[in-house]
């Protein structure tokens, strides 16, 4: 049953990265759009994420519940030593959702719309930034349970070059995912060309931020290259992601919209696979050399059995309903005159 639970945990993290990342990315690309086309980006993003943006957070909730119930030591360690970035991320999620509602559905249109808009855009950037920082902190080896100094225990565990670089890479990845997704939401050729240009720009930014991650890893003495390229699975994942990126741009050049979205999500999954496979089953790397493992540091067997069955049974009800929700708002993009759109 532990493999079932770990599978659900990995899938929840992946889906939050892909779907939630595209959601955050819509605000990110609007934030960095020029004033001339910011309203165009805002309109397309609203039409794409407006009805279903809240559903993306269920993947984060599932991951948190799995850690809380099934792996309490891992959950408590992260909650204690990473409480600052966790709180900032949660504030960002809450502020973003609230601002999105008020900037689009407020009964009174006044100067507050500008404030709501700025809150939405800034929280769209801050939230994935700290999500990536938390992920980087989990594998950076900076968490030190024996530390007696506030800064070293609760600040420098996440405020370091490697974790911040992971955060910036996450932001760039979200911008890329959103741009690819919004190509298919464009209502005319001008909008489509604009989102293709944004996707190319964010692709370049993601590559630069990826190089920054490896540079920061070298600076912080983290063997990231060996972690990713030192095993067959990691190397295969990198090659698969690179090939899929090339295919993605070929398809975009041919005017395709559905397959590029799938390939963009595939690239995100390969990135996650490459960095998580080498550490499995370890989830947290501590400074004293100890690793918190998904096998060794799990809840009692009775709890794991109950959690596993709850996830299996719950998924039979939740997943079909959720994907039907996505389909119901996107079916006009998939079906045209009875044929599947490419």
HUSUL-V748376 format. One record per backbone hydrogen bond with DSSP energy under -1.0 kcal/mol. NH is the residue of the N-H (numbers start at 0). CO is the residue of the C=O. E is the energy in kcal/mol with one decimal. If there is no record, write none. Layout:
nh co e
NH CO E
NH CO E
This chain:
nh co e
4 0 -2.2
5 1 -2.6
6 2 -2.3
7 3 -2.2
8 4 -2.3
9 5 -2.7
10 6 -2.5
11 7 -2.5
12 8 -2.2
13 9 -2.4
14 10 -2.8
15 11 -2.0
16 12 -2.1
17 13 -2.6
18 14 -2.6
21 17 -1.7
22 18 -1.8
23 19 -2.9
24 20 -2.8
25 21 -1.3
27 23 -1.8
28 24 -2.9
29 25 -1.2
30 26 -2.2
31 27 -1.8
32 29 -1.0
36 33 -1.0
40 36 -2.1
41 37 -2.6
42 38 -2.4
43 39 -2.1
44 40 -2.6
45 41 -2.5
46 42 -2.2
47 43 -1.7
48 44 -3.0
49 45 -2.1
52 48 -1.8
56 53 -1.2
57 54 -1.6
58 55 -1.2
60 56 -2.2
61 57 -2.5
62 58 -2.1
63 59 -2.5
64 60 -2.6
65 61 -2.4
66 62 -2.1
67 63 -2.7
68 64 -2.7
69 65 -2.6
70 66 -1.3
74 70 -2.3
75 71 -2.9
76 72 -2.3
77 73 -2.2
78 74 -2.5
79 75 -1.9
80 76 -2.4
81 77 -1.9
85 81 -2.1
86 82 -2.4
87 83 -2.2
88 84 -2.5
89 85 -2.4
90 86 -2.6
91 87 -2.3
92 88 -2.3
93 89 -2.4
94 90 -3.1
95 91 -2.5
96 92 -2.2
97 93 -2.4
98 94 -2.7
99 95 -2.4
100 96 -1.8
101 97 -2.3
102 98 -2.5
103 99 -1.1
104 100 -3.0
105 101 -1.1
112 109 -1.6
115 111 -2.9
116 112 -2.4
117 113 -2.1
118 114 -2.5
119 115 -2.5
120 116 -2.4
121 117 -2.7
122 118 -2.5
123 119 -1.6
124 120 -1.1
125 121 -2.8
126 122 -2.2
128 124 -1.4
129 125 -2.4
130 126 -1.9
131 127 -2.4
132 128 -1.9
133 129 -2.3
134 130 -1.9
135 131 -2.8
136 132 -2.3
137 133 -1.5
146 143 -1.8
152 148 -2.2
153 149 -2.9
154 150 -1.8
155 150 -3.1
157 154 -1.6
158 154 -2.8
159 157 -1.7
163 159 -2.3
164 160 -2.3
165 161 -2.3
166 162 -2.1
167 163 -2.4
168 164 -2.4
169 165 -2.3
170 166 -2.0
171 167 -2.3
172 168 -2.6
173 169 -2.4
174 170 -2.3
175 171 -2.1
176 172 -2.7
177 173 -2.5
178 174 -2.0
179 175 -2.3
180 176 -2.3
181 177 -2.7
191 187 -2.1
192 188 -2.6
193 189 -1.9
194 190 -2.3
195 191 -2.2
196 192 -2.2
197 193 -2.2
198 194 -2.5
199 195 -2.2
200 196 -2.3
201 197 -2.8
202 198 -2.0
203 199 -2.2
204 200 -2.5
205 201 -2.4
206 202 -2.0
207 203 -2.4
208 204 -2.9
209 205 -2.3
210 206 -2.2
211 207 -2.0
212 208 -2.0
213 209 -1.8
214 210 -2.2
215 211 -2.8
216 212 -2.4
217 213 -2.1
218 214 -2.2
219 215 -2.3
220 217 -1.1
221 216 -3.4
223 221 -2.6
226 222 -2.3
227 223 -2.4
228 224 -3.0
229 225 -1.5
234 230 -2.3
235 231 -2.6
236 232 -2.5
237 233 -2.1
238 234 -2.3
239 235 -2.8
240 236 -2.4
241 237 -2.2
242 238 -2.6
243 239 -2.5
244 240 -1.7
245 241 -1.7
246 242 -2.4
247 243 -2.5
248 244 -1.9
249 245 -1.6
250 246 -2.5
251 247 -2.5
252 248 -2.0
254 251 -1.6
255 250 -2.5
261 257 -1.7
262 258 -2.8
263 259 -2.3
264 260 -2.2
265 261 -2.2
266 262 -2.3
267 263 -1.8
268 264 -2.0
269 265 -2.2
270 266 -2.2
271 267 -2.2
272 268 -2.5
273 269 -2.6
274 270 -1.6
275 271 -1.8
276 272 -2.4
279 275 -1.3
281 278 -3.1
282 291 -3.2
283 291 -1.4
284 137 -2.6
285 289 -2.5
286 142 -3.4
288 285 -1.2
291 283 -2.4
293 280 -3.0
296 292 -1.9
298 69 -2.9
303 299 -2.2
304 300 -2.7
305 301 -2.1
306 302 -2.7
307 303 -2.7
308 304 -2.3
309 305 -2.1
310 306 -2.2
311 307 -2.3
312 308 -2.8
313 309 -2.4
314 310 -2.1
315 311 -1.1
317 313 -3.1
318 314 -1.4
320 316 -1.1
321 317 -2.7
322 318 -2.7
323 319 -1.9
324 320 -1.7
325 321 -2.0
326 322 -2.5
327 323 -2.9
328 324 -1.1
330 326 -1.6
332 329 -1.9
334 330 -2.5
335 338 -2.3
338 335 -1.3
340 333 -2.2
